Amino acid sequence: MTTNFSFLKTHSSFREAVLYFHQSKVGILPVVDEQNQLVGAITRYSVFRALLEDISLDSAVFTHMIREPVTLFEDEVKPRLHS
């Protein structure tokens, strides 16, 4: 299980998100608050949509993040049954 991963803060800018997505192969980044608690996620698509809406690259990703993300912990994963 990966425990060292990248994330953005709620005050991180779209510029930071664009740079990260440009340099990586991921399509989604978690967004955390000041206490490093997960509060959302930002996707490549969310960034594209915001830019098409003429959002400033200096705006915070908080404005276009996916809120109330679903979390799943390793011990909660149930095996998939195949028929």
C-alpha positions, -999 to 999 in steps of 0.1 A, spaced: 0 0 0 13 35 -9 16 58 21 37 85 5 15 104 -20 10 139 -33 -19 161 -23 -30 197 -25 -42 220 3 -75 238 0 -56 271 -6 -34 255 -33 -37 273 -67 -49 259 -100 -14 268 -112 0 242 -87 -26 216 -99 -18 222 -135 20 218 -129 14 186 -109 -9 171 -135 15 180 -163 44 163 -145 26 131 -134 4 104 -148 -23 107 -122 -58 120 -130 -69 129 -95 -53 145 -64 -67 146 -28 -73 180 -13 -66 183 25 -73 211 50 -49 227 74 -51 197 97 -43 174 68 -78 159 68 -92 149 35 -119 174 24 -121 167 -13 -103 159 -46 -94 177 -77 -93 160 -111 -77 169 -144 -112 173 -158 -120 198 -129 -90 218 -138 -98 219 -175 -134 229 -167 -123 257 -144 -98 270 -170 -126 270 -197 -147 291 -172 -118 316 -172 -108 309 -136 -75 325 -127 -46 302 -123 -40 318 -90 -75 309 -77 -77 282 -50 -86 246 -61 -111 246 -33 -136 263 -56 -138 234 -81 -129 204 -60 -151 173 -55 -166 176 -21 -175 148 3 -151 122 -12 -157 85 -5 -129 69 14 -121 32 15 -96 16 39 -77 -15 31 -94 -36 59 -128 -26 45 -122 -40 10 -143 -70 3 -133 -96 -23 -152 -93 -56 -173 -124 -63 -172 -136 -99 -201 -155 -114 
